[in-house]
Amino acid sequence: MNKAKAIKIFMVIVGVIIGLLIIAFMVLNHYIFDLDFIYVVGICILILILWIIINYVGIKIIMLKK
C-alpha cells in the first residue's frame, strides 16, 4: 500500500473516531454532565485541536516509515 492511500485511510479513521467522540460528549453532556455552553465549546475546541495533533503526528510517522 502506498503512503498516500495509508494517509487517506488514517485520516478517515481518525476523523470518524473524533466525530463519534464529539457526538458522545454532546449526548453525555445533555443527560449527565449538564455543563454551561462556554465549557462545552471549550471542550469541543480542545477535541478538535487533539484531532489536528493526532493527524499531524500520524502523517509524520507514516511519511517516515519505509
MODELLER restraints for C-alpha pairs under 7 A, 6 or more apart:
rsr = mdl.restraints
at = mdl.atoms
rsr.add(forms.Gaussian(group=physical.xy_distance, feature=features.Distance(at['CA:3:A'], at['CA:62:A']), mean=6.83, stdev=0.5))
rsr.add(forms.Gaussian(group=physical.xy_distance, feature=features.Distance(at['CA:3:A'], at['CA:63:A']), mean=6.82, stdev=0.5))
rsr.add(forms.Gaussian(group=physical.xy_distance, feature=features.Distance(at['CA:7:A'], at['CA:59:A']), mean=6.27, stdev=0.5))
rsr.add(forms.Gaussian(group=physical.xy_distance, feature=features.Distance(at['CA:11:A'], at['CA:55:A']), mean=6.53, stdev=0.5))
rsr.add(forms.Gaussian(group=physical.xy_distance, feature=features.Distance(at['CA:18:A'], at['CA:51:A']), mean=6.62, stdev=0.5))
rsr.add(forms.Gaussian(group=physical.xy_distance, feature=features.Distance(at['CA:22:A'], at['CA:44:A']), mean=6.73, stdev=0.5))
rsr.add(forms.Gaussian(group=physical.xy_distance, feature=features.Distance(at['CA:29:A'], at['CA:35:A']), mean=6.42, stdev=0.5))
